[in-house]
Amino acid sequence: MKIFGDDRTIGLGGAPLAGLRTEVSEADAVATVNAAWDAGWRFFDTAPHYGLGLAEERLGLGLAGKPRDEYVLSSKVGRIIYEADTEAPDGEGFAVVSKRRRRFDYSRDGVLRSIEDSLRRIGTDRLDIVFVHDPDDHYDEAVGTAFPALIELREQGVIGAIGSGMNQSAMLTRFVTEIDLDVIMLAGRYSLIDPDGLDDVLPACLANDVQVIAVGVFNSGLLSQPRPAVDATFNYAPADAALIAKANQLADVCESHGVTLPAAALAFPRFHPAVAGIAVGCRNADEVQVNAALDQAQVPAALWSDLKSAGLLRADAPTG
């Protein structure tokens, strides 16, 4: 099932709406969704994991009243959100204090409950895409119960498309080749500084007619500024000196063509024929507007040629 067309869409990643790393107010979160809508973005991704359901609730507030048939909405299964007796800070990267907790659950019942809970939190009647989320240590459960449950729901017309979202490419490649998926969410493994998805998952997606949404295109911060900060992060951990040096080399070539590093980072993944679009996480309306402007930047073909000539970009990466 082709859920995205050929326009290489850009969408909003929902994790920052729930205070990923730093607190975000509800007002700012709703304004972020509205700014994305005003920018013409029509893909919105979220997950129960993000802020213990808070991102889904805030996305629902932002989308309330918007024509449901005019946007694509995705969420994820694999974690159940439940209530505990006492409040506590979230220990998984979100600036949230709540009675809510999460647990992994890739069972059929867990999938069904997760989808029902997501629909309630978002305040919608359907999900266009459901991803199996981060099954790195749960391959058998994902293949044995989670994907079969999603396939059943897809066949019934309850959900539109199914896939998996992960920060690695190896297991995604197995899923693409072994399971009837429609789309995957590839996080951080097809970016300007880490295009290694070229080795496995992207060819597999082309061979199996699976669309790709590339996320983490800034690799959690390293490529998000014209010049990487000394404390820049890569895959949510401090970037080492070699990565920061390479990011600066990339920036040198970008600047020689009048292009910023983040503009190139946004443009690069969408040249690959398997990539149907990207999603970027934003925590306020200003970040949406910055990314929307970067998305409109003109990136000359000579930039990609120079990056390849300098050995900063793989020669086999599609760039035109």
Disulfide bonds with the S-S distance in Angstrom:
none
